[in-house]
Amino acid sequence: MGTADAQRNELGEFLKARRAELTPAQVGLPDSGTARRVPGLRREEVAQLAAISADYYTRLEQGRFQASAPVLAALARALRLDRDQTAYVRGLAAKRKGRAPRQAAQLVRPQLQRVLDQLTDTPAVVLGRHMDILAWNSLAAALLTDFTVLPLQERNYLRLAFVDPDARRLFTDWETTARTCVAYLRMDAANYPDDPRLAALVGELSIKDPDFRKWWAAHDVAHKTSGTKTLNHPVVGTLTVVGTLTVDWEMLGCATDPDQQLMVMTAAAGSDSQEALHFLASWSGPAPSRRQNQTS
């Protein structure tokens, strides 16, 4: 399947998933009272709300038509899409010709590496395409996991969340963390529908974890921007009153390569978590940041 076909097929599956989440009452339509064979809105109801023909909408879901910008805007309103979801459908519907070029292996950008090298008391990692971990500093390794012991192809944030039992125990709310990461991957995947690296990652996790299969099929999407992690850290978690470590994370983009982002984790000033991070930094000791292409 070519890139354009893959994009249209994914758009149809995404629209289908979103209409399945809505009821007539939620969108201001009367309920006919007749039994529904599938949950959510019917295709003709979505078409009515978007002021397009039912046949046209059906063809969109089947991947047989390229949607125009006005139609996409109407569908976004009809399906109550949020900002990230609207950006996603616009990206999927963008015209693409032929097969996407094979993506070269990523190396951390020098600009991001310099920033990482200077962050000695703040955990930070550089994430690449599909949440691959391209580089990290010593405090991030002490906080999350020792990335150097992982084979190169396994240094992936999403894969760690699903496959590594220690990572599962680390996150106090593993389900929310893992499900959100799946939404991030689905959002990123719109740009690389033919990437074999992506296909391999999705295939592996689909085989190994039923939750991943379920959440991937839900077609939820979200942009990586910022958030909060609460961790059951085995070393410093006991230093806090509640027995956990809470950090806020922020994604900083790279102007010269939008496929790379610096994730910086901080704790509130004066908090137990900040003190725990200071202790962890002294416990782990000073060490240079590491790049993914370095051998362990």
Order of alpha helices (4+ residues) and beta strands (2+ residues): alpha-alpha-alpha-alpha-alpha-alpha-beta-beta-alpha-alpha-alpha-alpha-alpha-alpha-beta-beta-beta-alpha-beta
